[in-house]
Amino acid sequence: MPRKTPPAALNTSGVAPSTRKVVTRSPGHTVRAIHLPHLQEAVIEADSSLERDFIYVALAFAQLKTITHQPFQLELGAGRYTPDFLVQFKDGSKVVVEVKPMSKLDGFAEKLAQAEVKLAVHSIKLIVAHDKTLRRDSRALRAQQIRRYAKGRYPDSEQALVLGVLRYAAAGLPIKAILSLGVQRATILHMVSRQQLQLNSNLDIGDDAIVYSPILHDKEGSHAFRFASWLNT
């Protein structure tokens, strides 16, 4: 029988808060601190380049609200488990995300299966993000490129024009169609980085890529389940 966590140690999701601190990693271990003041006050920490890539890709999902690194611990039959991330969405739904190279998943299958069952009791979905999806066709590199446009100011008139045009285009429009209106590509990418616009799951930013207003799709099912499908498509 796994040891039960005392009620005082439970957080609002019903699982034990993490005692692991990434700042105590060994001197040879690089921890990446990602600051996203436009999204949340808390810094997001990444223990690896793959975790960093997950964060960048996840940020392109317009319904995302917060990302928390190593949010809590679970006591399982297979041992103690600390998830990599808890991702919360604007509709209140949430997912736990385990970030692992595909080559290391086999040895972790039993623990993930037990964690999935325990998290489901709290209506939290567990998903695995691995390198084969995060880095396919340079997806993570495009995510990093998009993030660079989160800073800076871009013409309000251009942003208003984009939102006005997309208000009547539920299926979205190609980027080249928006560019033809005199809008800068940089403005479009800034709006994606600030969650005003949504790209497809591959994060294509070429002229033929479709961009749409997330508001028009905001009520199409749980954001958590949509994110799981979008991330692993």
Buried (B, 14 or more C-beta within 10 A) or exposed (E): EEEEBEEEEEEEBBBBEBEEEBEEEEEEEEBBEBEBEEBBEEEBBBBBEBBBBBBBBBBBBBBBBBBBBBBBBBBBEBEBBBBBBBBBBBBEBBBBBBBBEEEEEEEBEEBBEBBBEBBEEEEBBBBBBBBEBBBEEEBBEBBBBBBEBBEEEBBEEBBEBBBEBBEEBEEBBBBEBBBEEEBEBBBBBBBBBBBBBBBBBEBBBEEEBBBBBBBBBEEEEBBBBBBBEBBBE
